[in-house]
Amino acid sequence: MGKTKGFLKVEHELLDNFALRPLEKLIYMLLLRLRDAPRGCCPSYEYLMKRSKVKRRRTLLSALDRLSLFGYITWKHRGNHLTNQYIFRDDPHFEQTYLNNLKLRSTMSRKQKEKYHQRLLQQGVESRKVKLIK
């Protein structure tokens, strides 16, 4: 006889959630499958892209971001050249990690806006539409 076939229990809430796209549901199920791995749920982006047949990294990141915004998952950045560790909503550390990620997101958003406005100003100066007063 061969290996026994495993199965994955999925919450009805996930299946009935019409706000999530099918890709996001699939990625969440892939993460759930890895939940009890010896080192925790730490798949690489490449692994998730290969298993879900996603071709662009940006698409995968968008799906992970939406899962986070809906409160299904969050993640810890484990350092350079290491994969993220994904944390699920029933984990005791979920709320603290989620709040830390929101703070980081806000800080990053402010920095991105500043860079964008600097770039716009520079483009205006270069095209002589804006004059800087010294």
N, C-alpha and C positions, 0 to 999 in steps of 0.2 A: 504494500500500500504506500501511497505517496504522503506528502505532508498534509496535515489537517488544514483546512481552509479557515482563515479567520474572518471576522466580520467587524463592522464598526457601527456602534450605536450613534444615531444622530438625533438631536433634539427636534421635536416637532416645530419649535419656535424658529429654528433655522430654515427648515423646509417651507414654512408658511410666511417667511419674511419676504415680502414683495419688493422691499427697498434694495435688497442685495441682488447683485447680478449672479448668473450661474457660475461664472469664473470665480467670483469671491467665495461662493459656497463651496466650490471644489477645493480651493486653496485652504479654506478653513478645515475641510475634512482631511486634507493631506496633513495639515498641522496636527489635528486631533490624533491621527494615526501614529504620529511620532511622539505623542505626549509622554508616554511611559518609557522612552528610550533611556538607556543607562546614564547618559550625560545630559538628559533633558531634551527639550524640543529645540534643536539648533540646526535646522537644515540650511544649506546654502541657497542663494538665489538661483544658481544654476540647477540645483536639484529640483526646486519648485517649478522652474520654467520647463524643465525636461518632462516632469511628471504631468504638468497641466497643459503641455503643448503651447505655451506662451512663447512668442518669438521675440518680443521686445521687453527689456528690463523695466522700462518705464510703465508698461502695462501691469507687470507684476507688482511694482511698488505702489501703483495706484490702488490695486486691489487690496494689498496689505494695509494701506492707509485707510481705506474705507472700512475695513474690518475693525481697525483700531477706533475709528470715529464712532462706529456703532457699538463699541464696547465689548466686542467679542474677544479681542486679543490686545496685547501690548507687547513690547519687547525691550530687552536690555541690550545695549551695545556692549559687547565684551572686549572691545579693543581692536586695534588695527590688525588686519589679516585674519580675523576670527569672525565666525558667523554670529548673528544675533541669537539671543535666547528668547523664545516666544513664551509668553505667560498668558494663561487663560483666565477668564473672569472669576472662576471659583477658587483660584489660588489666593492664599492669604496676602501675598505681596502685590497683588494685581493693582489695587487702588493707589498705593504709594508710587509704584512704577508708572502708572498711567498719568498721575498728576505731575511727576517729574518730566515725563515726555511732553506734556502740554506746556510746561514752563519753557522747556528747551525749544519747542516749536514756536512759541511766542517770541523768544529771543532771536531765533533764526529768521523769523518773519520780519522783525524790525530791521535786522541787518540787511536782509535782501531788499527791503524797501529803500533803505538808505543808499545802497549800491545802485539801485535802479534810478533814483532821483539824481544821484551824482552823474550817472551815465547820460541821462537826458540833458542835464545842464551842460555837460561837456560837448554833447552833440550840437546843442544850440549855439554854444560859443564857437565851435569849429565851423558851423554853417553860417556864422555871422548873423544869426537871428536874435541872439541874446548878447548884450554887452555887460561885462562885469565892471562894476564901479569899485574903484579902489580907494 
